[in-house]
């Protein structure tokens, strides 16, 4: 069993599509795959969330969502606003452990590495699970700073960064996007793997 956490440098950088691509590639290689999204925000009960997208794109059917909040906010804020209890690190680890028979468990965060998932951050979860983290970044201006902040936080916490992925490449890339492909590994010390 192996685990990989997928985080982003921000929201809407392509974490879900990257998670689906990883799941599809692992399945194609013959691995059993499970995907956990500890907290889904901005989606009402009964509506399809990120896990539905991952299932559709990858064919993975073993998924686990531990909490869902209707407002598009950080999970802890969304939980408080709708009167739900905050997720705990213990219950999140227990949920992920329930998927332990899968050859690979992917854990997709909400927002970035230090967003409060409940009473903890995704960085806290990575430390507790001793799991590497793949960082999904935007292509354009500002991504060098966001990516370096994220990779430095991982390094300071002793968490291995599995690489950087540019989550969505623009159809007409601007100068910053083109330069970032070369500059990202230079400023972060982390390989751009996708």
Number of C-alpha atoms within 10 A of each C-alpha: 12 13 22 22 26 26 30 30 25 22 16 16 22 19 29 26 17 23 27 24 15 19 26 20 14 17 17 11 9 10 15 17 28 22 28 21 24 24 24 26 22 16 15 14 10 6 9 10 18 19 23 16 15 23 17 12 16 21 15 20 14 15 18 18 17 14 19 20 24 17 17 13 16 21 28 22 18 23 23 13 13 11 10 13 12 19 20 13 18 13 12 22 15 12 16 23 13 11 20 16 13 18 16 21 24 24 25 27 26 28 22 26 27 19 17 20 31 23 14 18 18 26 25 18 20 24 16 13 15 14 19 20 28 23 30 29 29 25 24 20 14 13 19 23 13 17 24 19 15 24 25 16 15 20 12 10 13 13 20 17 21 18 19 24 23 24 20 18 13 11 6 7 12 12 10 15 20 13 14 20 17 11 15 23 18 13 14 19 14 17 14 19 12 12
